[in-house]
Amino acid sequence: MSLVKNLSLIFKCVPDGLPIPGKHLVVEDRPSNISRAPDGGFVTRNLYCSLDPYMRLMLIESSTRHYRRPFVLGQPMRSLSVAEVIAFSHPDYHTGSMIRASLPIQQYSVVPRMPGLTAFSSIYEVGRIQPGETIFISAAAGAVGQIVGQICKLEGLRVIGSVGSDEKVDLLVNELGFDAAFNYRQESTSSALQRLAPAGLDIYYDNVGGQTLEDALASMAQDGRIIVCGMVSQYNSTYKSTTSESTYGVKNLFQLVG
Ligand SMILES: NC(=O)c1ccc[n+]([C@@H]2O[C@H](COP(=O)([O-])OP(=O)(O)OC[C@H]3O[C@@H](n4cnc5c(N)ncnc54)[C@H](OP(=O)(O)O)[C@@H]3O)[C@@H](O)[C@H]2O)c1
């Protein structure tokens, strides 16, 4: 068995607040045998890995209950990756096949089986979008938000996005076809929503949480739906921490009853 050098991004210890490179996340060599694929699986040379906000939520104690399974302490973090197959034992793959899969973040991975792709069904199954409705999307220029907005435009909705710069406003309105966008650093979400959606929101697609969620809640129309995709503004805060910022307390949850 010949082992090769395999640099890997290891979840070393649980952060409180912002993770510190070299302390909580450490690059280490985890030598691997890449000459032979396991039964029904393959070995990959990893080319690209996606680093996404939700991964912060997985840097927690393994005993913590959460909607995503935590990363394993002492092991490589995982992410959606693009990789090249370099050894295989599966009829559908051959050397040189390019795959997209959830893989450990390292140079090479020994993959016992192919994980499935996640369907993105939130806007249809949770949002139940209808032509003519108004949707507000936060973090709208992000990987998720810009796809949601473009699909909603194709489906005939009025689409409003919030972003953190004027360049992103320009991108949304002039390149991606959003009906309106605003820079939340220049105008509060609450006043922008009153201006852009005076009749209320049919759907709020929440990527941010915190005060943005509070302001969107206050602007919801009767029978509105909120798609709770993520709350990126809260990922570095905790309920009980004394050293990091506290979680934002949304004050108008009673709106949900109405
Ligand atoms: N539920 C799921 O299955 C699922 C899957 C994928 C992603 N998500 C969630 O979807 C959201 C967006 O993910 P993504 O992959 O699109 O992210 P992304 O492309 O990395 O974009 C994230 C953007 O969020 C904005 N942002 C960051 N911190 C913020 C803050 N404190 N307040 C307001 N905006 C902030 C920034 O844009 P601005 O410069 O415009 O502020 C940033 O560029 C995240 O909450 C993520 O966890 C959920």
The ligand as a Gaussian input file, in Angstrom:
#p B3LYP/6-31G(d) Opt

LIG

0 1
 N      -31.287000      25.581000       3.642000
 C      -30.408000      25.161000       2.741000
 O      -30.430000      24.029000       2.268000
 C      -29.379000      26.128000       2.248000
 C      -28.524000      25.807000       1.195000
 C      -27.608000      26.786000       0.752000
 C      -27.559000      28.030000       1.383000
 N      -28.387000      28.295000       2.415000
 C      -28.392000      29.604000       3.091000
 O      -28.658000      30.609000       2.128000
 C      -28.024000      31.823000       2.519000
 C      -27.179000      32.358000       1.378000
 O      -26.218000      31.378000       0.996000
 P      -25.355000      31.577000      -0.333000
 O      -24.680000      30.295000      -0.635000
 O      -26.211000      32.245000      -1.362000
 O      -24.267000      32.617000       0.204000
 P      -23.175000      33.497000      -0.557000
 O      -23.255000      33.366000      -2.026000
 O      -21.883000      33.214000       0.119000
 O      -23.668000      34.966000      -0.201000
 C      -23.759000      35.357000       1.119000
 C      -24.095000      36.833000       1.157000
 O      -24.829000      37.088000       2.332000
 C      -24.696000      38.444000       2.623000
 N      -24.420000      38.613000       4.040000
 C      -23.371000      38.150000       4.727000
 N      -23.447000      38.541000       6.016000
 C      -24.557000      39.275000       6.122000
 C      -25.154000      39.981000       7.188000
 N      -24.627000      39.978000       8.426000
 N      -26.310000      40.630000       6.946000
 C      -26.844000      40.635000       5.719000
 N      -26.307000      39.993000       4.644000
 C      -25.172000      39.327000       4.868000
 C      -23.537000      39.008000       1.800000
 O      -24.102000      39.737000       0.713000
 P      -24.267000      41.352000       0.754000
 O      -22.918000      41.924000       0.451000
 O      -25.240000      41.602000      -0.321000
 O      -24.733000      41.684000       2.129000
 C      -22.906000      37.739000       1.277000
 O      -22.240000      37.935000       0.048000
 C      -27.220000      31.510000       3.780000
 O      -27.996000      31.868000       4.898000
 C      -27.063000      29.994000       3.704000
 O      -26.855000      29.425000       4.954000
 C      -29.285000      27.367000       2.858000

